[in-house]
Amino acid sequence: MTKPLEKLRKRMHLDRDQAWLFGVCAGLANYWHTDPAIVRVGVVVSGLFITKVAIACYLVAWLLLDDRPRDRVSSDRDS
């Protein structure tokens, strides 16, 4: 695996605790330090205009990203 992808996978994870479907939008929201609803709205709006690309990106992110480690969940919520 390439080094940039490894760095990204260390910082970005799926968030199954706040997930609606697979946790991709919640994981992106945690990575960007924003509300998951904002990311979900962005995904839905982009899905309206570029449906196949949005679905493909979502599925690729779901396949590439790992679940969030449990020890990082408590430390991220405390700060």
ABEGO torsion letter per residue (X at the ends): XBAAAAAAAAABBBBAAABABAGAAAAAAAAAGBBAAAAAAAAAAAAAABAAAAAAAAAAAAAABBBBBAAAAAAAAAX
